[in-house]
Amino acid sequence: MKPMAQSILEVRGVTLAFGGVKALNDVSFSVEEGSITSVIGPNGAGKTSVFNTISGFYTPASGDIRFCEQSLAGVKPPRRAALGMARSFQNIALFRGMSVLDNIKLGRHCHLKTGPLSALFYTRSARREEEALRQEIEERIIDFLEIDHIRKAPVASLSYGLQKRVELARALAMKPKILLLDEPVAGMNREETEDMARFILEVRREWGVTILMVEHDMGMVMDLSDHVIVLNFGQVIADGKPAEVQANPEVIKAYLGSGDVMALRARYKDAAMARARSAA
């Protein structure tokens, strides 16, 4: 018998309101350790609000979020990062004037042992820690994401797809247990999307990192995900395996405004076929 998977993240009855308007209404779901879980839904469904609440940028009016069996109530974003929660953003949040390597190094700040004074005076211990960090990033993260050729380049000089890859690298530098990816392939061309999908799978396989992803690319969601959660108007309307979700009439109605299940199935199938042709 296969052992029951353990939840690494649990969202329990979370309600979030802005000026009396509920962005999230009694939202509950769990993310299994080692899984790739996607949160989907139409524009305005509450997907980014869920991510901001999990990350600690928003405080829910009610409910609880538990990470590694610990309640995150009152836990600020930097502490959540130190516990093993890393995030990339829909709108790239890199320091454009800094190099790729320096941007990635910033991801490790929550785990550095060097104090402010040691860093200010660049003591021997600070130099040793920085040298070890640089070596680890170059050997493990930069090589892994195939960005060695741009490690010294300023971020502002890079293409959009490479900037998204650098943001993923910075998140990996945080030593995450769970990685929250907010629209990781938004705005990418097909080749860049294929590369990012491959890296997401390898992060899970080789690093053992759990992935929670918000994404509009339905072909990618259905190809990569073990589990899919669907939001609409701030509420969970479906929660299950990709095949179950794509056959759910409520999901079809939310996306297409009708009960045409076959239309959405065809949409997913077309996206998957195009992806297979591209990879061939």
Phi, psi and omega in degrees: 000133180289130181296145180292130180292146180264140178281130176267334181223133178229125174254120189239106173057041185279127174238133181229128182231145174236111179057038179089348178267125182277113175280328176227138184230100176056050182277128178223134171192167177229156179239121181284142178299132179084005183263167165248113182244133180247142173250120182235169178159162178297167176303135181082009183285340180114011185296311180292327176298321176299312180298317181293329177287317178297320182287342179098005178282332174244145176254120183291152176289329178204167181096180184214151174237128181241132181235122184052044176069012179246131177293139179261011179301123179080000181273122183285158181308317179299323179289324177297321177297318180294333178284345177119026180246117180239155185215143166252162187243152178300313174265121188307128184242058179254162174271103192293333181275352181264162180286165176303312182299316181293324176297318180293320180301327180299336179294340183267001188302328183287349181248358183290141180267341181292129179282170181303320182292317179298320179292320182297316182267002177050058182291174180300318180295323178294319180295318179297316181294319180293321180294319178295321179295315180300316181296317180296317181296316183292321185278327186258316188267310183295316177296318182300318183266006174058048180235026180299324184290347181240011189298333180260358183282145173292141184302325183299339183273356187268156173293163181301316181298320179290324177297321177295326179290322177295322178295322174297319179299317179297321178296320178294330178295343180279002182055057187283150166269327175227140182242120179262114183251113181264101181051064186295340181243013179300130177081003182270153172280179187297317181296317179295323178296316178299318179297314181295320178300319179297317181294322179298316178297320182288328175299317178292316185287312187271330182259343181071024183271134174285140182243129169241122193229134167259127184204144178263345180284099187293327177298315179294317180301313183288330179287320191264330194281142168274332187212144181228133176244130182247127177252148171208128183051041174078010181233150175283121179252347177201150184201109182176194179289155183310315182296324179292318183293317184290343178263002184280119182302327179294325178292316178301316181296320180296323183274322188247350180075017179208175179266022185281085181298319184296329180295316180289323176300318179295322179299315178295318182296318179299318180295319180294320180293320178296322179294320179294319179297321180294323183282340183291000000 
